[in-house]
Amino acid sequence: MMSQVPIQLSKVPQSDIDNEILRAGMIAELDAINLYEQMKAMAQRPKIKEILTDITKEEKTHLGEFESELIRLDTEQERELGAGAEEVMKMKSIPITSRRMNAWICYLKTCAKETNNTYLECVQDKARKQREYYPKKEYWEQEALKGCPRGI
Ligand SMILES: [Fe+2]
């Protein structure tokens, strides 16, 4: 478990510090998710399992908050995330349902670029304005099935 930032921030260039902090935050959240999942598997009482399930979900949200901000600040990370999703999509064993995740990534990237919001803000905005965003989602789902264009 982490209790300290696993990097020496004094050795990190000033321009990279925020990105390094966001990455360290992501590591901490992933560690917490794994810990709570293991604890949930060991817990005897259903109430404790329920609590751990709820907290694990919250940690996943925290992970998404760090990641969405990192992707907004680090354009290379954003580009490579899309490239990674494309590579996974190209694997023949990946079922069509997984391709919807790529559609979601395409949608979020487009939303973030068009609105200058974070990915999380786009998710929240989408939830609030489902009707307004729905046609766009359909469009991006179709585009994603062709392969999410790089550079978006
Ligand atoms: Fe957390």
Boltz pocket constraint, residues with backbone or C-beta under 6 A from the ligand:
constraints:
  - pocket:
      binder: B
      contacts: [[A, 29], [A, 32], [A, 58], [A, 59], [A, 62]]
      max_distance: 6.0
